[in-house]
Amino acid sequence: MQWNELYGSGNEPTESQIREYIDSPLFEDLDIWLRQTFNVKPKLFYSNCAMDKGLWKGWNVKYKKSGKALCTIYPKQGYILSLVPVGEREMTEAELLMPLCTVYTQNLFKTSASGRSSTSLAFVAENEDVLHDMKSVITLRVAKH
């Protein structure tokens, strides 16, 4: 059953239900890293977004620092689907970071940014290398605030 079918807008999931549904050590790693590194706590928000056949619909987990989003996780079984904003202030550093990232992240950045002064990277993290890239981009975002 899909996430948004299990937990509709009137049925907010608990942290343990989110962890159980995602069931990935990558999510555990990211959650602990965000909490410990940036002293942030996740907040739940509900999205009715119908884009991409409802891929973004349902409860999502948002991490914010000083009022700015660091990343938003959309629970999926076995992997992390996360939007990581890259603002205008981070764009130059992100461009410099890309040669150090995986080919996956480089392509994601190229197709997402293409001439924009800001963008959001829609990471599908199914391995530690992509998770590392995601953390690097998030770190840029915090360093600029």
C-alpha positions as CSV (number, residue, x, y, z in Angstrom):
1,M,0.0,0.0,0.0
2,Q,1.2,3.5,-0.9
3,W,2.3,5.9,1.9
4,N,-0.5,8.4,1.2
5,E,-3.1,5.6,1.3
6,L,-1.8,4.4,4.7
7,Y,-1.7,7.9,6.2
8,G,-4.2,10.3,4.8
9,S,-4.4,14.0,5.7
10,G,-6.3,13.2,8.9
11,N,-4.1,10.4,10.0
12,E,-0.7,11.8,10.9
13,P,2.0,9.0,11.3
14,T,4.3,8.7,14.3
15,E,8.1,8.8,13.9
16,S,8.2,5.0,14.5
17,Q,5.6,4.5,11.7
18,I,7.7,6.6,9.4
19,R,10.9,4.6,10.2
20,E,9.0,1.3,9.9
21,Y,7.6,2.2,6.5
22,I,10.9,3.5,5.0
23,D,12.8,0.6,6.6
24,S,16.2,1.8,5.4
25,P,19.4,2.4,7.4
26,L,20.0,5.3,5.1
27,F,17.0,7.1,6.5
28,E,18.2,6.3,10.1
29,D,21.7,7.7,9.2
30,L,20.3,10.9,7.6
31,D,17.8,11.6,10.5
32,I,20.5,11.1,13.2
33,W,23.0,13.2,11.2
34,L,20.6,16.1,10.7
35,R,19.5,16.1,14.4
36,Q,23.0,15.9,15.8
37,T,24.9,18.1,13.3
38,F,22.4,20.9,13.0
39,N,20.4,20.5,16.2
40,V,17.1,20.3,14.3
41,K,14.0,18.3,14.8
42,P,11.8,17.0,12.0
43,K,8.3,18.4,11.5
44,L,5.5,16.7,9.6
45,F,3.6,18.4,6.8
46,Y,0.9,17.1,4.5
47,S,1.1,17.6,0.7
48,N,-1.7,17.2,-1.8
49,C,0.7,17.4,-4.7
50,A,-0.5,15.4,-7.7
51,M,2.7,15.8,-9.7
52,D,4.4,12.6,-11.0
53,K,1.4,10.5,-10.4
54,G,1.1,11.4,-6.7
55,L,4.8,10.6,-5.9
56,W,5.0,13.7,-3.7
57,K,1.5,13.3,-2.1
58,G,1.2,12.5,1.6
59,W,2.9,13.2,4.8
60,N,6.5,14.4,4.5
61,V,9.3,15.0,7.0
62,K,10.8,18.5,6.9
63,Y,14.0,19.6,8.5
64,K,14.5,23.3,9.0
65,K,17.3,25.4,10.4
66,S,16.7,29.1,11.2
67,G,13.4,29.0,9.3
68,K,14.9,27.7,6.1
69,A,14.3,24.2,4.8
70,L,17.4,21.9,4.8
71,C,15.6,19.0,3.2
72,T,12.2,17.4,2.9
73,I,11.8,13.6,2.9
74,Y,8.9,11.9,1.2
75,P,8.6,8.4,2.8
76,K,9.1,5.5,0.3
77,Q,9.7,1.9,1.1
78,G,13.4,1.0,1.2
79,Y,14.9,4.3,0.1
80,I,14.9,8.1,0.6
81,L,13.2,10.5,-1.7
82,S,14.3,13.9,-0.7
83,L,14.1,17.5,-2.0
84,V,17.1,19.5,-1.1
85,P,16.9,23.2,-1.9
86,V,19.9,25.0,-3.4
87,G,19.4,28.7,-3.1
88,E,20.9,31.5,-5.0
89,R,23.5,32.0,-2.3
90,E,24.6,28.3,-2.4
91,M,24.6,27.9,-6.2
92,T,28.3,28.8,-6.8
93,E,29.5,26.5,-4.0
94,A,27.2,23.7,-5.3
95,E,28.7,24.1,-8.8
96,L,32.2,23.8,-7.2
97,L,31.1,20.7,-5.2
98,M,29.6,18.8,-8.2
99,P,32.9,17.4,-9.5
100,L,33.4,15.7,-6.1
101,C,30.0,14.1,-6.2
102,T,28.7,10.9,-7.9
103,V,27.7,10.9,-11.6
104,Y,24.1,10.5,-10.4
105,T,24.3,13.8,-8.4
106,Q,26.2,15.6,-11.1
107,N,23.4,14.7,-13.6
108,L,20.7,15.6,-11.1
109,F,22.2,19.0,-10.6
110,K,22.7,19.6,-14.3
111,T,19.1,18.8,-15.2
112,S,17.7,20.6,-12.2
113,A,19.8,23.7,-12.2
114,S,20.3,24.4,-15.9
115,G,20.6,28.1,-15.9
116,R,18.6,28.8,-12.7
117,S,19.8,30.9,-9.8
118,S,18.1,28.4,-7.4
119,T,16.6,25.0,-7.6
120,S,15.7,21.9,-5.6
121,L,17.4,18.6,-6.1
122,A,15.1,15.6,-5.9
123,F,17.5,12.9,-4.6
124,V,16.6,9.3,-4.7
125,A,19.1,7.9,-2.2
126,E,19.4,4.1,-2.5
127,N,23.1,3.9,-1.5
128,E,25.6,5.6,0.8
129,D,27.4,7.5,-2.0
130,V,24.3,9.4,-2.9
131,L,23.4,9.9,0.7
132,H,26.9,11.4,1.2
133,D,26.3,13.8,-1.7
134,M,22.9,14.8,-0.2
135,K,24.6,15.6,3.1
136,S,27.3,17.7,1.3
137,V,24.6,19.8,-0.4
138,I,22.7,20.2,2.8
139,T,25.9,21.4,4.5
140,L,26.3,24.1,1.9
141,R,22.8,25.3,2.6
142,V,23.5,25.6,6.4
143,A,26.9,27.2,5.9
144,K,25.3,30.1,4.0
145,H,22.9,31.0,6.7
